[in-house]
Amino acid sequence: MARERDAVVAGVRERLGALGALTARPMFGGVGLSCDGTFFALIRGEAVYFMVDAESVEDYRAAGARPFRERPAGEVGYHEVPAAVQADGRRFLAWARKAVAAGKRRDAKKKA
C-alpha cells in the first residue's frame, strides 16, 4: 500500500514539477501537497484532490468531480481531479495552478 501511494505521489510530483517547489507530507490518511509553501492538493489512494473555492469549483462540478467532503457553498474544499484531466498533462497542470491560486486566496483570507 505504501509503495502504491509513493508511486502515485511521485507521478503527480513529476507531472506538476513546473508549478514550483513541491513538498509532500502525510495528511488525512493520505498525502498533502504544497507548492512553494501553499497547500493545494490531497492524494488518497489513487485519487488526487485539488483545492477549490468559489472561483474554481464550477469546473469540477461541470466535470462531475466528487468532493473529498461536502462543504457549505463558498467554503474552500477539495474535489477529485477527473481522470480525463489527469490524463492530459497541460490540463492537469492548469487545474493545479488554479488549486494553488485557491490556496493563496485562502491563505490571504486567514492573514486578513
C-alpha positions, 0 to 999 in steps of 0.5 A: 500500500505504501509503495502504491501511494509513493508511486502515485505521489511521485507521478503527480510530483513529476507531472506538476514539477513546473508549478514550483517547489513541491513538498509532500507530507502525510495528511488525512490518511493520505498525502498533502501537497504544497507548492512553494509553501501553499497547500493545494492538493490531497492524494488518497489512494489513487485519487488526487484532490485539488483545492477549490473555492468559489472561483474554481469549483464550477469546473469540477462540478461541470466535470462531475468531480466528487468532493473529498467532503461536502462543504457549505457553498463558498467554503474552500474544499477539495474535489477529485481531479477527473481522470480525463484531466489527469490524463492530459498533462497541460490540463492537469497542470492548469487545474493545479495552478488554479488549486494553488491560486485557491490556496493563496486566496485562502491563505490571504483570507486567514492573514486578513 
